[in-house]
Amino acid sequence: MPISFFREAFNRAAAARRREAEVYITETLMRFDDRTLKSFGTSRQELSRKRGI
């Protein structure tokens, strides 16, 4: 059964908002120092890869 037009539109909008949130979170995390990032279980290099740098 095909997905309805409204369901597909909702799914695409939700995916777009999820990507926006990931960008926002990554940018915010990049402002922390390396020691704090390590305590969060991530690194500046890992965040840079997520950003596409």
Stockholm file with secondary structure:
# STOCKHOLM 1.0

chainA/1-53         MPISFFREAFNRAAAARRREAEVYITETLMRFDDRTLKSFGTSRQELSRKRGI
#=GR chainA/1-53 SS CCCCHHHHHHHHHHHHHHHHHHHHHHHHHTTSCHHHHHHHTCCHHHHHHHHTC
#=GC SS_cons        CCCCHHHHHHHHHHHHHHHHHHHHHHHHHTTSCHHHHHHHTCCHHHHHHHHTC
//
